[in-house]
Amino acid sequence: MKLSRAASWFLLAFGVWTWFIWVSFVRNLWKNGSGLAFDTAGDPTAYFWVHLTLAVTSFLLGTAVGVIGLRGVLALRRGSRPGAEDGAA
């Protein structure tokens, strides 16, 4: 399957965006002072574990989507080089 240039760049951008957003979220979750993420003894709460699980899942999915986009962008670059169609690189 061949991805279009727009789809490849979108997937790559989505992967980068996912990492940016979720790293920020985990950083804020870790520094949470509202009492949601950590109880008064400093132990993680169920809220913390659920949201950390969501973040890890999003990291994995964002990475997979970004890699697909990157591979699409690289394939398009290889295909646009002179002589790429006849196998001469």
N, C-alpha and C positions, 0 to 999 in steps of 0.2 A: 504494500500500500504506500502511496506517495502522498505526503501532506503538501498543501499549498504553502506558499511563503507566509501568507497572513496567519494561517492556522499554526504553523511552526513557531512564529514569533509570539503569537498569543499564548501558546502553551508554555513557552520559555518564560515569558513575562509573568504568567500566572504562577509558575513555580517559584520564581524569585519573590514575587509579591507575598505568596504564602509564607515563605521563610521570614520575610521582614515582619509581617503582621504577627505571626505566632511567636517569634523570638521576643518581640515587644510584649506580647501578652504574658508569656512565661516569666519574663523579668518583672512585670508588674504583679503577677500572681505571687512570686517569691517574696516581694517586698510588701505584700498586702498587710495593712495595719488595721483593717476594718473588723477583724475577727472572723471573717468568712473562711479564709484559707488555713489559719492556724488558731487553735484554741488558746486559752489563757496560759496553759503550761508550755506552749510553743510547739505542740504536736500538730502534724497535718490533719486536717478534717476531711470528711468525705467530699466536700466541695473542692478541696485542693486536688484530691486524687482523680476525681471525675474530669476536672479541667486539665490536669496534666495528661491524662489519657487522651483527651480530645486533641491537645497540642501535639503529642507524639504521633497520633494517627494522621493529623494534618501535615506534620513534617514529612512523614513517609509518603503520603499521597502527593504532596507538593513536589517532593523530590522526583517521584516517578513521572509526574506530568511534565516537570521541567526537563528531565532527561529525554523524554519523547520529543519535546519541542527542540531541544538542542540537537538531537540526532537528525531531526527534520531540517533544521537550519544548515547543519554541516553537509547533509546529503544534497541540499539545493546548491550550496557553494561548490561542491565537487562536480555537480552536474553542469554548472555554468562556466567552468574552465574550458578554454579552447582545447579541442582534441579529446574531451571527456567522453563524447558519444562513441568514438571508435575504439575506446579502450586505451588510447595512448595518453598517459598522464604527464 
